[in-house]
Amino acid sequence: MLAQYLPVLALIAPLVFGDVKFTSPAAGTSLKASGGTVKISAGWQDSGDSPSLDDLATYSVYLFAGGNTDGTNAQIGSPLATGKSFSAGSTISVSVPTTAGGDIDNAYFLQIVSVPKSGGGTVINYSSRFSLSGMTGSFTPNIKTAAQGVTGTAGPARHNAVIAAGVNQAAVAPQGSYAVNYADQDGPTKYAPMVSQPGTKITAKTASARYPTSSVSFYKTYAPIPKQVTTQTMSQTFTVSSVENSATPAAQPKDDMQKFLNRWKD
């Protein structure tokens, strides 16, 4: 009986475990601003679960504020680090301008998005909550309300969407921020689902619209400056194989073109 469930368990197993555990900033700590900026030093270690840090390739770190559920928090300012290699170390230190956000106790936490060395997907972990004392900026009303309503110092739950090598990408649904409709996302970073791959054969006989039509409106005045900074796309899991071209190469020309090419042999 168990044998028939083994393929399903093999698919789910890579999505169950954690990997990164923040060691700093400490839960409930208050980092004080000085000279118009506040310094955030972050550190992490292996959580002891699989996949280990040795199985992860790169990471990006973001400062967040607000509640613990999607839609109640938002990225604050620019990314603290993007596309960094885990092999380069397990600490970063970045200064954030005090105008980036408001001053609310335990409103802030860090997000780290890790990409595995093999397979695909990402795993998103969060730090404990901390305060940034001396901030002079502000939050949007919903983020402010959510931050003021937080109890305790625990950050959001992790989103583990690491996909084992060889797993069909179509069998794994987007998770966490990647599952939120792109148009509904807000903040400097947006998240896009995994790029689908074309089939090996063209079966359609006639062209048809993939999506229904929608209305469009044009700006009559200058549009505001976009606040989106980057888009994180869910890592692909498909593999590509290639073979050497065995065709015999064409012979070199013997006309004036060859004389011209001979000038560049040295």
ABEGO torsion letter per residue (X at the ends): XAAAAAAAAAAAAAAABBABBBAOBBBGBBBBBBGGBBBBBBBBBBAGBOBBAAABABBBBBBBBEBABBGABBBBEBBABBGBBAAAEABBBBBBBAAABBBBBGABBBBBBBBBABEBEBBBBBBBBBBBBGBABBBBAAAAAAAAABBEABBBBBBBABBBBGBBAAABBBBEAAABBAAABBEABBBBBBBBBBBABBABABBBBABBBBBBBBBABBBBBBABABBBBBBBABBBBBBBBABBBBBBBABAAAAAAAAAAX
